């Protein structure tokens, strides 16, 4: 059962939301090189500008504050779980670890650093950290932006639109990490495919919960993986998105207009 919006979602202004996310993110672009990076905390190479994960949530709160009311908006964000939706919640947790693992295997043994090990003891701490950041991001990308576009464009095109914006928003942090053009292009392609997958999970009835869990699960898996090739991961995530989209089509109730 999809969460019911507090007002007509299709009338939410998306342009101002994107503009606010970009403006707020620019602050972190500037501050990134000036403060310590969080790499030691998350076990992965990240610039301080990665802390801009709060921007989509702040942008959404600013826009709904007067028009809908933050409390009323939040009440419509998370649907009441139903037993029939358990497979979708399970998929939200396990899909991205499988994608990252498949990408690592596909990259080949030669890509693995000598003596590479997975820090399994860090899983819980990373899960908590990344769940917090995923909630902040998805309150913007999923809770605010996805509903209107899903109803207008369907899951594939809505995911592509949000995914392109999401990817471009991350280009500066990728460059601040020192990644080359090939890596950035590959990761941007991955980001678009990942957002399409997240929109499918949202439309399947998990609301913001599914995308949040999948987002956090990806970040944990990526941080723990000894090898990561974004171009290979992009292929894997597009396959996963296609599978989830097909599963939605098969399981959707007859006459459903859930934005397929």
Secondary structure as UniProt FT lines:
FT   HELIX           9..11
FT   HELIX           14..32
FT   TURN            33..34
FT   HELIX           39..42
FT   HELIX           48..54
FT   HELIX           55..67
FT   HELIX           70..75
FT   TURN            76..77
FT   HELIX           83..85
FT   HELIX           86..107
FT   HELIX           109..111
FT   TURN            114..115
FT   HELIX           120..122
FT   HELIX           123..140
FT   HELIX           141..146
FT   HELIX           147..153
FT   HELIX           155..169
FT   HELIX           171..176
FT   TURN            177..178
FT   HELIX           181..201
FT   HELIX           202..206
FT   HELIX           207..224
FT   HELIX           230..251
FT   TURN            254..255
//
